[in-house]
């Protein structure tokens, strides 16, 4: 339960993308590994939540995730 709470406390876009990678990556070979996840990871990294996470870190506060 502790691990689940820790995971759930992260940004929903990042959690969803991580779950997708874990669920689908088992059959990927090394060259495919980065190529297949690149678009989804780029969406997470350019999201409002990514900015909120960095801002919250600098301001030493808990992030307020929106899923956008």
C-alpha positions as a Markdown table, in Angstrom:
| # | Residue | x | y | z |
|---|---|---|---|---|
| 1 | Unk | 0.0 | 0.0 | 0.0 |
| 2 | Unk | 2.9 | 2.4 | 0.7 |
| 3 | Unk | 4.3 | 1.9 | -2.7 |
| 4 | Unk | 0.9 | 2.4 | -4.3 |
| 5 | Unk | 0.4 | 5.7 | -2.4 |
| 6 | Unk | 3.9 | 6.8 | -3.4 |
| 7 | Unk | 3.2 | 6.1 | -7.1 |
| 8 | Unk | -0.3 | 7.7 | -6.9 |
| 9 | Unk | 1.3 | 10.9 | -5.5 |
| 10 | Unk | 3.1 | 11.5 | -8.8 |
| 11 | Unk | 1.7 | 13.3 | -11.9 |
| 12 | Unk | -1.1 | 11.4 | -13.6 |
| 13 | Unk | 0.4 | 11.8 | -17.0 |
| 14 | Unk | 3.8 | 10.5 | -15.9 |
| 15 | Unk | 2.1 | 7.5 | -14.1 |
| 16 | Unk | -0.1 | 6.7 | -17.1 |
| 17 | Unk | 2.9 | 6.8 | -19.4 |
| 18 | Unk | 5.1 | 4.7 | -17.1 |
| 19 | Unk | 2.3 | 2.1 | -16.9 |
| 20 | Unk | 1.9 | 2.0 | -20.6 |
| 21 | Unk | 5.7 | 1.5 | -21.1 |
| 22 | Unk | 5.8 | -1.3 | -18.5 |
| 23 | Unk | 2.8 | -3.0 | -20.1 |
| 24 | Unk | 4.0 | -2.9 | -23.6 |
| 25 | Unk | 7.9 | -2.9 | -23.5 |
| 26 | Unk | 8.4 | -6.6 | -22.8 |
| 27 | Unk | 8.6 | -7.5 | -26.5 |
| 28 | Unk | 10.6 | -4.4 | -27.5 |
| 29 | Unk | 14.3 | -4.8 | -28.6 |
| 30 | Unk | 16.9 | -2.3 | -27.7 |
| 31 | Unk | 16.6 | 0.0 | -30.7 |
| 32 | Unk | 12.8 | 0.0 | -30.3 |
| 33 | Unk | 12.9 | 0.8 | -26.6 |
| 34 | Unk | 13.7 | 4.5 | -27.0 |
| 35 | Unk | 11.9 | 5.1 | -30.3 |
| 36 | Unk | 8.5 | 3.6 | -29.1 |
| 37 | Unk | 8.4 | 5.7 | -25.9 |
| 38 | Unk | 9.8 | 8.9 | -27.3 |
| 39 | Unk | 6.5 | 10.6 | -28.3 |
| 40 | Unk | 4.7 | 9.8 | -25.1 |
| 41 | Unk | 7.6 | 10.9 | -22.9 |
| 42 | Unk | 7.9 | 14.1 | -24.9 |
| 43 | Unk | 4.2 | 14.8 | -24.2 |
| 44 | Unk | 4.8 | 14.4 | -20.5 |
| 45 | Unk | 7.9 | 16.5 | -20.4 |
| 46 | Unk | 6.2 | 19.4 | -22.2 |
| 47 | Unk | 3.0 | 19.2 | -20.1 |
| 48 | Unk | 1.7 | 21.7 | -17.6 |
| 49 | Unk | 2.3 | 19.1 | -14.9 |
| 50 | Unk | 6.0 | 19.0 | -15.8 |
| 51 | Unk | 6.2 | 22.7 | -15.3 |
| 52 | Unk | 4.2 | 22.4 | -12.1 |
| 53 | Unk | 6.5 | 19.7 | -10.8 |
| 54 | Unk | 9.6 | 21.8 | -11.4 |
| 55 | Unk | 8.0 | 24.9 | -9.9 |
| 56 | Unk | 6.9 | 23.0 | -6.8 |
| 57 | Unk | 10.4 | 21.6 | -6.3 |
| 58 | Unk | 12.0 | 25.1 | -6.5 |
| 59 | Unk | 9.3 | 26.5 | -4.1 |
| 60 | Unk | 9.8 | 23.5 | -1.8 |
| 61 | Unk | 6.1 | 22.6 | -1.8 |
| 62 | Unk | 3.9 | 19.6 | -2.9 |
| 63 | Unk | 2.9 | 19.8 | -6.6 |
| 64 | Unk | -0.7 | 20.4 | -7.5 |
| 65 | Unk | -1.2 | 18.0 | -10.5 |
| 66 | Unk | -3.9 | 18.7 | -13.1 |
| 67 | Unk | -3.3 | 15.9 | -15.6 |
| 68 | Unk | -2.6 | 18.4 | -18.3 |
